[in-house]
């Protein structure tokens, strides 16, 4: 472990993280993983809700509505991360690379679970904005996605990947 820090090979993961989750440091804390997942959930939820509302209000079918929701979930998830990284003074290209590296797996897992739950929930795909089922199934699917994605984020952060890459830009 000391040799790694001396050579600087993993120095970027160890500096400024404040959590000690660089490679060789063992698993990330559940609190850190939950915080990263909550950050991801915020962007995903905004995109999911907006996509579902727009597609449903426009009378689109299930496939185009779901695809819009997924695209918007990735867009808002990445945007929230980029906003924080850009505030740290890095250029746009670096911010994009950090956001892609930090959030892609987390958002993908969250979207897979979220949309999978809605897909298998009886009648949820046919619910309209005025139906309680629309909002209940969306909320429950996001809670389940959070529960499944948190261990994934814990695993990636513990290896100096995923959301751990963003910590060096937090001040």
ZADO-1210 file (C-alpha; in nm, 4 decimals, padded with zeros to 6 digits):
<atoms>
<atom x="00.0000" y="00.0000" z="00.0000" code="UNK" pos="1"/>
<atom x="00.2800" y="00.2438" z="00.0809" code="UNK" pos="2"/>
<atom x="00.4570" y="00.1563" z="-00.2429" code="UNK" pos="3"/>
<atom x="00.1452" y="00.2500" z="-00.4410" code="UNK" pos="4"/>
<atom x="00.1192" y="00.5869" z="-00.2690" code="UNK" pos="5"/>
<atom x="00.4926" y="00.6527" z="-00.3203" code="UNK" pos="6"/>
<atom x="00.4835" y="00.5775" z="-00.6920" code="UNK" pos="7"/>
<atom x="00.1744" y="00.7917" z="-00.7350" code="UNK" pos="8"/>
<atom x="00.0069" y="00.5173" z="-00.9397" code="UNK" pos="9"/>
<atom x="-00.3218" y="00.5521" z="-00.7539" code="UNK" pos="10"/>
<atom x="-00.2522" y="00.8908" z="-00.6072" code="UNK" pos="11"/>
<atom x="-00.5485" y="01.0567" z="-00.7751" code="UNK" pos="12"/>
<atom x="-00.7886" y="00.8173" z="-00.6010" code="UNK" pos="13"/>
<atom x="-00.6357" y="00.8704" z="-00.2599" code="UNK" pos="14"/>
<atom x="-00.6038" y="01.2488" z="-00.2661" code="UNK" pos="15"/>
<atom x="-00.8984" y="01.4458" z="-00.1451" code="UNK" pos="16"/>
<atom x="-01.1407" y="01.1582" z="-00.1166" code="UNK" pos="17"/>
<atom x="-01.1533" y="01.1810" z="00.2578" code="UNK" pos="18"/>
<atom x="-01.2944" y="00.8315" z="00.2656" code="UNK" pos="19"/>
<atom x="-00.9933" y="00.6048" z="00.2192" code="UNK" pos="20"/>
<atom x="-01.1597" y="00.3975" z="-00.0488" code="UNK" pos="21"/>
<atom x="-00.8786" y="00.3876" z="-00.2999" code="UNK" pos="22"/>
<atom x="-00.7516" y="00.0544" z="-00.4254" code="UNK" pos="23"/>
<atom x="-00.6210" y="-00.1627" z="-00.1468" code="UNK" pos="24"/>
<atom x="-00.8211" y="00.0155" z="00.1224" code="UNK" pos="25"/>
<atom x="-01.1043" y="-00.2347" z="00.1467" code="UNK" pos="26"/>
<atom x="-01.4746" y="-00.1822" z="00.0979" code="UNK" pos="27"/>
<atom x="-01.6380" y="00.1573" z="00.1025" code="UNK" pos="28"/>
<atom x="-01.8731" y="00.2383" z="00.3863" code="UNK" pos="29"/>
<atom x="-02.2434" y="00.1789" z="00.3350" code="UNK" pos="30"/>
<atom x="-02.3060" y="00.5465" z="00.4152" code="UNK" pos="31"/>
<atom x="-02.0731" y="00.6582" z="00.1367" code="UNK" pos="32"/>
<atom x="-02.2332" y="00.4135" z="-00.1064" code="UNK" pos="33"/>
<atom x="-02.5829" y="00.5266" z="-00.0079" code="UNK" pos="34"/>
<atom x="-02.4855" y="00.8917" z="-00.0537" code="UNK" pos="35"/>
<atom x="-02.3458" y="00.8180" z="-00.4024" code="UNK" pos="36"/>
<atom x="-02.6578" y="00.6206" z="-00.4907" code="UNK" pos="37"/>
<atom x="-02.8840" y="00.8977" z="-00.3646" code="UNK" pos="38"/>
<atom x="-02.6950" y="01.1405" z="-00.5875" code="UNK" pos="39"/>
<atom x="-02.7488" y="00.9054" z="-00.8815" code="UNK" pos="40"/>
<atom x="-03.1123" y="00.8505" z="-00.7857" code="UNK" pos="41"/>
<atom x="-03.1782" y="01.2250" z="-00.7940" code="UNK" pos="42"/>
<atom x="-03.0720" y="01.2569" z="-01.1564" code="UNK" pos="43"/>
<atom x="-03.2408" y="00.9320" z="-01.2551" code="UNK" pos="44"/>
<atom x="-03.5659" y="01.0254" z="-01.0838" code="UNK" pos="45"/>
<atom x="-03.5798" y="01.3670" z="-01.2518" code="UNK" pos="46"/>
<atom x="-03.5196" y="01.2070" z="-01.5912" code="UNK" pos="47"/>
<atom x="-03.7545" y="00.9157" z="-01.5308" code="UNK" pos="48"/>
<atom x="-04.0415" y="01.1288" z="-01.4070" code="UNK" pos="49"/>
<atom x="-03.9974" y="01.3908" z="-01.6802" code="UNK" pos="50"/>
<atom x="-03.9735" y="01.1243" z="-01.9513" code="UNK" pos="51"/>
<atom x="-04.2756" y="00.9334" z="-01.8240" code="UNK" pos="52"/>
<atom x="-04.4809" y="01.2519" z="-01.7843" code="UNK" pos="53"/>
<atom x="-04.3903" y="01.3845" z="-02.1313" code="UNK" pos="54"/>
<atom x="-04.4436" y="01.0498" z="-02.3051" code="UNK" pos="55"/>
<atom x="-04.7677" y="00.9751" z="-02.1227" code="UNK" pos="56"/>
<atom x="-04.9074" y="01.3278" z="-02.1698" code="UNK" pos="57"/>
<atom x="-04.8193" y="01.3151" z="-02.5412" code="UNK" pos="58"/>
<atom x="-04.9986" y="00.9817" z="-02.5760" code="UNK" pos="59"/>
<atom x="-04.6855" y="00.7967" z="-02.6856" code="UNK" pos="60"/>
<atom x="-04.6650" y="00.4217" z="-02.6560" code="UNK" pos="61"/>
<atom x="-04.4703" y="00.2407" z="-02.3887" code="UNK" pos="62"/>
<atom x="-04.1473" y="00.1946" z="-02.5849" code="UNK" pos="63"/>
<atom x="-04.0868" y="00.5570" z="-02.6906" code="UNK" pos="64"/>
<atom x="-04.1913" y="00.6816" z="-02.3454" code="UNK" pos="65"/>
<atom x="-03.9549" y="00.4406" z="-02.1709" code="UNK" pos="66"/>
<atom x="-03.6680" y="00.5249" z="-02.4077" code="UNK" pos="67"/>
<atom x="-03.7191" y="00.8971" z="-02.3460" code="UNK" pos="68"/>
<atom x="-03.7222" y="00.8386" z="-01.9703" code="UNK" pos="69"/>
<atom x="-03.3972" y="00.6395" z="-01.9894" code="UNK" pos="70"/>
<atom x="-03.2211" y="00.8994" z="-02.2065" code="UNK" pos="71"/>
<atom x="-03.3322" y="01.1784" z="-01.9721" code="UNK" pos="72"/>
<atom x="-03.2255" y="00.9789" z="-01.6652" code="UNK" pos="73"/>
<atom x="-02.8732" y="00.9467" z="-01.8053" code="UNK" pos="74"/>
<atom x="-02.8726" y="01.3132" z="-01.9118" code="UNK" pos="75"/>
<atom x="-02.9766" y="01.4445" z="-01.5704" code="UNK" pos="76"/>
<atom x="-02.7576" y="01.1951" z="-01.3828" code="UNK" pos="77"/>
<atom x="-02.4497" y="01.3003" z="-01.5777" code="UNK" pos="78"/>
<atom x="-02.5475" y="01.6682" z="-01.5598" code="UNK" pos="79"/>
<atom x="-02.5636" y="01.6701" z="-01.1799" code="UNK" pos="80"/>
<atom x="-02.2178" y="01.5156" z="-01.1565" code="UNK" pos="81"/>
<atom x="-02.0742" y="01.7483" z="-01.4192" code="UNK" pos="82"/>
<atom x="-02.2146" y="02.0515" z="-01.2388" code="UNK" pos="83"/>
<atom x="-02.0178" y="01.9675" z="-00.9248" code="UNK" pos="84"/>
<atom x="-01.7010" y="01.8807" z="-01.1154" code="UNK" pos="85"/>
<atom x="-01.7190" y="02.1983" z="-01.3250" code="UNK" pos="86"/>
<atom x="-01.7515" y="02.4014" z="-01.0040" code="UNK" pos="87"/>
<atom x="-01.4136" y="02.2609" z="-00.9027" code="UNK" pos="88"/>
<atom x="-01.2657" y="02.4495" z="-01.1989" code="UNK" pos="89"/>
<atom x="-01.1981" y="02.1703" z="-01.4479" code="UNK" pos="90"/>
<atom x="-01.2611" y="02.2012" z="-01.8203" code="UNK" pos="91"/>
<atom x="-01.5759" y="02.0649" z="-01.9855" code="UNK" pos="92"/>
<atom x="-01.3973" y="01.7714" z="-02.1506" code="UNK" pos="93"/>
<atom x="-01.2582" y="01.6522" z="-01.8161" code="UNK" pos="94"/>
<atom x="-01.5968" y="01.7003" z="-01.6491" code="UNK" pos="95"/>
<atom x="-01.7634" y="01.4867" z="-01.9155" code="UNK" pos="96"/>
<atom x="-01.5013" y="01.2112" z="-01.8782" code="UNK" pos="97"/>
<atom x="-01.5380" y="01.2124" z="-01.4990" code="UNK" pos="98"/>
<atom x="-01.9179" y="01.1995" z="-01.5174" code="UNK" pos="99"/>
<atom x="-01.9144" y="00.9126" z="-01.7673" code="UNK" pos="100"/>
<atom x="-01.6636" y="00.7149" z="-01.5612" code="UNK" pos="101"/>
<atom x="-01.8297" y="00.7918" z="-01.2292" code="UNK" pos="102"/>
<atom x="-02.1948" y="00.7372" z="-01.3117" code="UNK" pos="103"/>
<atom x="-02.2443" y="00.5073" z="-01.6097" code="UNK" pos="104"/>
<atom x="-02.2610" y="00.1775" z="-01.4195" code="UNK" pos="105"/>
<atom x="-02.4690" y="00.3253" z="-01.1393" code="UNK" pos="106"/>
<atom x="-02.7232" y="00.4850" z="-01.3738" code="UNK" pos="107"/>
<atom x="-02.7377" y="00.1746" z="-01.5941" code="UNK" pos="108"/>
<atom x="-02.8128" y="-00.0536" z="-01.2982" code="UNK" pos="109"/>
<atom x="-03.0662" y="00.1917" z="-01.1610" code="UNK" pos="110"/>
<atom x="-03.2428" y="00.2209" z="-01.4972" code="UNK" pos="111"/>
<atom x="-03.2432" y="-00.1547" z="-01.5541" code="UNK" pos="112"/>
<atom x="-03.4027" y="-00.2203" z="-01.2162" code="UNK" pos="113"/>
<atom x="-03.6382" y="00.0774" z="-01.2239" code="UNK" pos="114"/>
<atom x="-03.7756" y="00.0008" z="-01.5691" code="UNK" pos="115"/>
<atom x="-03.7737" y="-00.3734" z="-01.5045" code="UNK" pos="116"/>
<atom x="-03.9953" y="-00.3289" z="-01.1986" code="UNK" pos="117"/>
<atom x="-04.2410" y="-00.1141" z="-01.3920" code="UNK" pos="118"/>
<atom x="-04.2394" y="-00.3635" z="-01.6795" code="UNK" pos="119"/>
<atom x="-04.3336" y="-00.6598" z="-01.4593" code="UNK" pos="120"/>
<atom x="-04.5769" y="-00.4676" z="-01.2334" code="UNK" pos="121"/>
<atom x="-04.9265" y="-00.5624" z="-01.3516" code="UNK" pos="122"/>
<atom x="-05.0917" y="-00.2723" z="-01.5371" code="UNK" pos="123"/>
<atom x="-04.8164" y="-00.0220" z="-01.4483" code="UNK" pos="124"/>
<atom x="-04.7164" y="00.0232" z="-01.8128" code="UNK" pos="125"/>
<atom x="-05.0751" y="00.1159" z="-01.8985" code="UNK" pos="126"/>
<atom x="-05.1292" y="00.3608" z="-01.6118" code="UNK" pos="127"/>
<atom x="-05.1851" y="00.7265" z="-01.6956" code="UNK" pos="128"/>
<atom x="-05.0739" y="01.0398" z="-01.5102" code="UNK" pos="129"/>
<atom x="-05.4064" y="01.0558" z="-01.3267" code="UNK" pos="130"/>
<atom x="-05.3774" y="00.6996" z="-01.1960" code="UNK" pos="131"/>
<atom x="-05.2339" y="00.6396" z="-00.8491" code="UNK" pos="132"/>
<atom x="-05.0749" y="00.3251" z="-00.9928" code="UNK" pos="133"/>
<atom x="-04.8573" y="00.5391" z="-01.2227" code="UNK" pos="134"/>
<atom x="-04.7047" y="00.7313" z="-00.9309" code="UNK" pos="135"/>
<atom x="-04.6938" y="00.4413" z="-00.6827" code="UNK" pos="136"/>
<atom x="-04.5232" y="00.2031" z="-00.9261" code="UNK" pos="137"/>
<atom x="-04.2724" y="00.4731" z="-01.0251" code="UNK" pos="138"/>
<atom x="-04.1899" y="00.5541" z="-00.6613" code="UNK" pos="139"/>
<atom x="-04.1612" y="00.1879" z="-00.5588" code="UNK" pos="140"/>
<atom x="-03.9455" y="00.1078" z="-00.8623" code="UNK" pos="141"/>
<atom x="-03.7042" y="00.3895" z="-00.7701" code="UNK" pos="142"/>
<atom x="-03.6820" y="00.2652" z="-00.4098" code="UNK" pos="143"/>
<atom x="-03.6040" y="-00.0877" z="-00.5308" code="UNK" pos="144"/>
<atom x="-03.3492" y="00.0498" z="-00.7798" code="UNK" pos="145"/>
<atom x="-03.1821" y="00.2412" z="-00.4940" code="UNK" pos="146"/>
<atom x="-03.1636" y="-00.0769" z="-00.2826" code="UNK" pos="147"/>
<atom x="-03.0057" y="-00.2768" z="-00.5656" code="UNK" pos="148"/>
<atom x="-02.7680" y="-00.0021" z="-00.6835" code="UNK" pos="149"/>
<atom x="-02.6241" y="00.0849" z="-00.3397" code="UNK" pos="150"/>
<atom x="-02.4184" y="-00.2393" z="-00.3107" code="UNK" pos="151"/>
<atom x="-02.2969" y="-00.1893" z="-00.6694" code="UNK" pos="152"/>
<atom x="-02.1763" y="00.1601" z="-00.5792" code="UNK" pos="153"/>
<atom x="-02.0164" y="00.0311" z="-00.2594" code="UNK" pos="154"/>
<atom x="-01.8228" y="-00.2232" z="-00.4632" code="UNK" pos="155"/>
<atom x="-01.7054" y="00.0307" z="-00.7263" code="UNK" pos="156"/>
<atom x="-01.6151" y="00.3013" z="-00.4722" code="UNK" pos="157"/>
<atom x="-01.4162" y="00.0481" z="-00.2715" code="UNK" pos="158"/>
<atom x="-01.2048" y="-00.0104" z="-00.5808" code="UNK" pos="159"/>
<atom x="-01.1457" y="00.3598" z="-00.6475" code="UNK" pos="160"/>
<atom x="-01.3937" y="00.3593" z="-00.9364" code="UNK" pos="161"/>
<atom x="-01.7433" y="00.4953" z="-00.9892" code="UNK" pos="162"/>
<atom x="-01.8370" y="00.7804" z="-00.7600" code="UNK" pos="163"/>
<atom x="-01.4931" y="00.7655" z="-00.5916" code="UNK" pos="164"/>
<atom x="-01.3573" y="00.9391" z="-00.9017" code="UNK" pos="165"/>
<atom x="-01.5672" y="01.2469" z="-00.8246" code="UNK" pos="166"/>
<atom x="-01.4361" y="01.2920" z="-00.4695" code="UNK" pos="167"/>
<atom x="-01.1071" y="01.4442" z="-00.5815" code="UNK" pos="168"/>
<atom x="-01.3063" y="01.7368" z="-00.7222" code="UNK" pos="169"/>
<atom x="-01.5071" y="01.8078" z="-00.4082" code="UNK" pos="170"/>
<atom x="-01.3767" y="02.0909" z="-00.1946" code="UNK" pos="171"/>
</atoms>
